């Protein structure tokens, strides 16, 4: 149990920032949400250094850090960041988990649930449950 933080990784800085703004509309302020999108120089892509900095920024304030990511290579950049952290700070690395959920719906559901409970397994379960939602009119 303990405070949960969220890192949003997208190939687009605009998407990561916009998603942060969206989920924070439902956030009561108890869940820190960090956007880690883009390459840092305006291009589309991901940057392991940006992701590492985002993860490290939550170290002191969070007991659990959940990553929500968009495309496959964002996970490669996240893995690189986590590997680098592991070499320097195993305690921080142990706090980090990647959530296998759609980035928008999963992050929104996860942040809302993290406002209700500090049970990280429950937050992950709720985030992953959105895979079963169907969009129909």
GUDOVEX-680517 format. One record per residue (C-alpha): residue number from 1; residue in one letter; x, y, z. Coordinates in steps of 0.05 Angstrom, whole numbers, plus 5000, padded with zeros to 4 digits. Example, Ala and Ser with C-alpha at 12.3 -4.5 7.8 and 13.67 -1.06 7.14 Angstrom:
<nodes>
resi	resn	east	north	up
1	a	5246	4910	5156
2	s	5273	4979	5143
</nodes>
This chain:
<nodes>
resi	resn	east	north	up
1	x	5000	5000	5000
2	x	5022	5072	4991
3	x	5017	5132	4946
4	x	5014	5118	4871
5	x	5045	5161	4817
6	x	5034	5157	4742
7	x	5080	5168	4682
8	x	5048	5175	4614
9	x	5093	5156	4555
10	x	5073	5174	4485
11	x	5111	5184	4420
12	x	5078	5252	4418
13	x	5093	5305	4470
14	x	5026	5336	4454
15	x	4989	5271	4466
16	x	5025	5258	4532
17	x	5012	5329	4556
18	x	4939	5327	4533
19	x	4927	5261	4567
20	x	4958	5288	4631
21	x	4909	5346	4627
22	x	4851	5299	4613
23	x	4865	5252	4671
24	x	4878	5309	4718
25	x	4807	5333	4706
26	x	4786	5270	4745
27	x	4845	5272	4793
28	x	4831	5299	4863
29	x	4904	5321	4866
30	x	4928	5261	4906
31	x	4958	5225	4846
32	x	5019	5257	4814
33	x	5016	5250	4738
34	x	5078	5263	4696
35	x	5078	5268	4619
36	x	5140	5239	4587
37	x	5124	5245	4513
38	x	5165	5259	4451
39	x	5239	5263	4441
40	x	5253	5329	4475
41	x	5268	5366	4411
42	x	5199	5368	4380
43	x	5203	5304	4340
44	x	5157	5245	4345
45	x	5188	5188	4385
46	x	5208	5173	4456
47	x	5269	5189	4498
48	x	5293	5143	4553
49	x	5326	5202	4589
50	x	5260	5240	4593
51	x	5226	5177	4619
52	x	5280	5165	4670
53	x	5275	5237	4695
54	x	5199	5229	4701
55	x	5206	5165	4741
56	x	5260	5194	4786
57	x	5217	5256	4799
58	x	5166	5211	4834
59	x	5216	5172	4876
60	x	5208	5211	4941
61	x	5133	5222	4938
62	x	5108	5154	4914
63	x	5110	5082	4937
64	x	5087	5057	4869
65	x	5098	5086	4800
66	x	5054	5062	4743
67	x	5074	5071	4670
68	x	5021	5077	4616
69	x	5050	5076	4546
70	x	5025	5082	4475
71	x	5065	5042	4424
72	x	5115	4985	4428
73	x	5178	5026	4422
74	x	5155	5070	4480
75	x	5161	5007	4521
76	x	5232	4996	4496
77	x	5250	5067	4518
78	x	5216	5054	4585
79	x	5255	4989	4593
80	x	5320	5026	4578
81	x	5302	5079	4631
82	x	5284	5025	4682
83	x	5349	4987	4668
84	x	5389	5051	4679
85	x	5352	5064	4744
86	x	5363	4992	4766
87	x	5438	5000	4761
88	x	5437	5061	4806
89	x	5375	5053	4850
90	x	5344	4984	4858
91	x	5294	5011	4909
92	x	5265	5060	4858
93	x	5265	5007	4803
94	x	5224	4961	4848
95	x	5169	5015	4853
96	x	5158	5017	4777
97	x	5107	4976	4739
98	x	5083	4979	4668
99	x	5007	4974	4661
100	x	4983	4932	4601
101	x	4924	4976	4584
102	x	4902	5025	4530
103	x	4938	5089	4547
104	x	4879	5137	4547
105	x	4824	5094	4579
106	x	4873	5056	4623
107	x	4907	5118	4651
108	x	4841	5153	4664
109	x	4812	5092	4700
110	x	4877	5082	4738
111	x	4882	5154	4763
112	x	4810	5154	4784
113	x	4819	5089	4821
114	x	4884	5113	4853
115	x	4844	5172	4881
116	x	4799	5122	4916
117	x	4850	5070	4940
118	x	4925	5062	4949
119	x	4920	4988	4931
120	x	4965	4986	4870
121	x	4940	4918	4848
122	x	4868	4943	4848
123	x	4889	5004	4807
124	x	4925	4960	4756
125	x	4865	4913	4753
126	x	4816	4970	4740
127	x	4863	4999	4688
128	x	4869	4933	4651
129	x	4794	4920	4655
130	x	4781	4975	4604
131	x	4807	4928	4549
132	x	4738	4895	4554
133	x	4699	4959	4541
134	x	4666	4964	4473
135	x	4653	5029	4437
136	x	4586	5025	4404
137	x	4529	5072	4387
</nodes>
